[in-house]
Amino acid sequence: NKPAAILFDQVHGDFVVSEEGTPVVKRWSFDQNHLIGKVILSDIFSLGLAMDDEGFLYVSDFRKHEVRRYGEDDRE
């Protein structure tokens, strides 16, 4: 709806998106010409995303005034 931040995950070939006013971060991928969105983090109001070379996802949460690091095992 209102993307606040978007990044391309080169490892998985997907987009990771946070939306303004929505407390989730979603992974968007294509599967046989269909766009599929999956919630990977919830209860977070993010306006910024980053990913390092090792695949860790860094997400800002403006309500909690913090930036958190998430690995593959930390995501839903």
N, C-alpha and C positions, 0 to 999 in steps of 0.2 A: 504494500500500500504506500507507505512513506519510507523508503529506504534511508536509513541514517548512515550506514556503513556497509561496504561490500568488499570482499576480497576473493581472489581466485586461488583455490587450493590446487597447486600444480601436481601434488602427489595423487590426489583422487580425481582431478579433472572436474571439480564441482565449484560452485560459488557458495560462499558463506555470507549471510546477510542478517543485519539487525535492522529492525523497523522502529521508527519513532513512535513512542506511545504503546508499544507492544512488548511485554516482558519476556521475550524469547529471542534466541538466535537460531536461524534455520540454515540447513544445508540444502541447496537446490541442485538437482542433477537431471540429466536427460536419460530416459530409458525407452528405447525404441520410439523416438520422436515424441515422447510425453515428458512434460516437465513435472518433476516430483519434488515436493518440499517436505523436509523432515525436521522437526524440532530437535536440536542437539543440546541446547542449554535453555533452562527455564528459570523464572524468577530473577531475571536480570534485565535492566533497562540500559542498553548499550548504545553509545553514540560513536564508538570506535572499535575497530578490529585490526589485528595484525597477526601474521604467522611467521615463525622463524624457519630456518632451513631444516630443523629437526622435526617440524610438524606440530610444534606447540602453538596453540591458539591463545592470543592475548586479547582480553575483552575488558573494556572499560564499563563500569557501572556507575552512572552519574548519581543515582539515589544513595548508593553506599559510599561514594567518593573513593573508589578503589579501582585498580586494574588487577585482574586475576589471570593466571596462567592455567591452561587446561591441556592435558594430554589426551590421547585417544581413549584411555580408560575412564577419564573423568566426564565424558560426554554421554548423553542419553542414547 
